[in-house]
Amino acid sequence: MAVPISVLYRAWKENIDQWFAAPGTLMTQGELNTAYFFETHFQGQRHPHYGRFLRLEFERLVEMTWVTAAVGGVETVVTVELTPKDGGTLLHLTHAGFPDEASRKRHAGAWPGVLEQMERKITGGQ
């Protein structure tokens, strides 16, 4: 991504409402072992997201549990690894612990679009 690593780290840890969460819904301290909550709004529906931060390595890694109706309320784990590359950042996202193949496939199909949206919104491309 053509985004500085420091911006991406904060985007996952404390600014998810600037690119993913519905405005005014984010509750987080952005610290290790603390919880977060936010909603996304899609096709007239509210989609609550809950979790807690498992690992935070400054400007390198954010790992969090991820609970939504789309994973049947099961606690899955999202790991975001950040590496400086060519004046930007290589972002590697892993999402694990799905309760079934259908939810894994839905997320595998959704994450690329979510990350494209992230880069657009952060860089002002809306």
N, C-alpha and C positions, 0 to 999 in steps of 0.2 A: 504494500500500500504506500502511496505517496503521502504518508502522514508520519510525523516524528513519533518515535517510540514513547516519549513521555506523554504525548497526547492520547495515544491508544491505551496506555496503561491506565490513565485516569478515566478514559471513556468506559472501560470495563469495571473499574473499581468504584467509581463515584459519580460518573456522568452518563449513565446509561439512558437517562431521560433526554439527553441531547441528540440521540440517534435511534433509539428503539422504543423505550417506554413512552406511554401516553403522558403528555404534560401534566404535572401536578400529582402523579401517582407514585413516584419513587420515594421510598423510605429506606435509608441506608446510613450506616456509619462508615462504610468502606474500610473496615478493619478486620483483621484476622479473628475468626470465631464469632463474628457478629452476623446477624441476619439481615436480609434485604427483602423488599417486596416492591413490585411494580405491576402495572397492567399494560397490556397492549390492547389496542382497539382495532378490530378487523372485521369488515363486513357487518357492521352494526353490533358486534358482540364484544364483550369484555373478556379478556384472557389474563387472569391473575398468574403471576410468576413469583415463586417463593424460593428461598434458599439461604445458605450461609457460606461465608468465605472459609475455605479449607486451607489454602496456601496463597500467600502473597509474597512474591519476590520482586522487589522494587525494579520497575521497568523491565522485567523479564518474564514474569509468570503470574497469572491469576487463575486460581482453581476454585470453583464454587459448586455447591449442590444446585440442582435445577429441578424444580417441581412445578408441573403444570397439569392441567386436565389432559393435554396432548400426550403425556406419558403415563396416564392413568393414575396420577397422584403419587407415582413412585419417585423416590429420590434418585435422580440421575446425576452425573458429574460432568461439568463442562470445564475443560482445561484450555487456556489460551496462552500460548507461548509466543513471545515477542523477541525478534532478533533484528538488529540493525542490518540494512542491506541497501546498497546503492543510493544513499541519501534518504531512504524511506525505511519501511519496516516490513519484514516478513512476519506475517501472522499465521500461526498454525493452530487451528482449533480442533479439539477432540471432544466428542460427546459420547459418553459411555454409560452402560448400566440400564439400557432400555428393557422394559418388561416383555416386549415382543418385537417381531420383525417389522410389523406394519408401522409402529411408532418410530422405529429406527430409520426406516425408509423415508417417512414423512420429514423427519428432521434432516436427514442427509440431503433431501431435495430443497429444504427451506434455507439452511444455513448459507449457501452461496449468495442467495438474494439478500439475506439479512446483512451479510458482510459488505456487499456492494452498496446497499443503502447506507451502512455505517460510513464508508469512505466518502460517499457523495455528501452526506449531511455534515460530516466533520470538515470537509474541504470547501463547503459552501456551494456545492453543485446541486443541492436539494434534489 
